[in-house]
Amino acid sequence: MRTTVRLRDDLLKRAKRRAAEEGRTLTSIIEEGVALVLAGPGPRRRERVEVPVASATGGVLPGVDLNRSSDLEAVMDER
């Protein structure tokens, strides 16, 4: 089957060089690489992580507008 593959320039140069050294086609080098990746183990499943939820109450300090970073910076500078 014919398809288009985009490779980084340095990777393509290395693959062409290897193919020439081994007297093979670029296609055979790419096919071998894809076959090696597919023969290996698949991606590992990550365990679900429970993120703790804060039980703090209160809210934003008086005079702090979270849409204005300068307000927050001013309060932080005071501390």
N, C-alpha and C positions, 0 to 999 in steps of 0.2 A: 504494500500500500504506500502511496506517496503522501507525504505531509510536510509541513513547514515547521522547523524547530528553531527557536532563537537561543543562541548560546553566547556567553561572554566571549569577547575577542580572544583573550588569552587562553581560554579553555578550548576554543575551536583550533587555535594554532597548535596547542599541545596534542590534541586528538589527531589532527592531520599529520603531525610529525610522527606520532606513534604508528599510525596506519602505514605511512611510507616506510618506516623502519622495519615493520613486520610484513611488508608486502601485502597489505590488506586494504580494503576499501574503508572510507570514513563511515559508511553505513554499517559495516560489520562491527566497527568499534562502538558506535552508538548502540546498536542492538545488544552487544555483549554487556554494556554498562546498564542498560535498562533491565536486562534479564537478571543481572546480579542484584540490583535493587529490589526487584520483585520477588526473588527467591529468598531474600532475607526476611527476618521477622517484621511484621507490620508495626505500626506505631503503638507504643505502650499506652494503655488507658490510664488516665490520671485518676487518683482517688478524689472523691468529692470532699471539698473542704468546707467546714462550717465556719462562717465568719461571725465572730461575736458581735452582738448588738449592744451598744452602750445603754446603760440604764440611767444615765445622767438626765437631770431635768434642768430647766432654765431656759436657755436660748441665747440669743445674741446679746452682747453687752449693749446697754443704752448708748445711742449715738453712733453705733457701728452699722453701716449699710454695706452688706456683703457684695453689692454690685459696684462698690467703689473701694478699690484696694487701698487707696490713700487713708481711708478711715481705719481700716484694720492695721495698717502700718503705724499709724499714730498711736493706737491703743497698745500695740506691741512695744513701741519705743518707750512708753510711759512705765513699763514694768521692768 
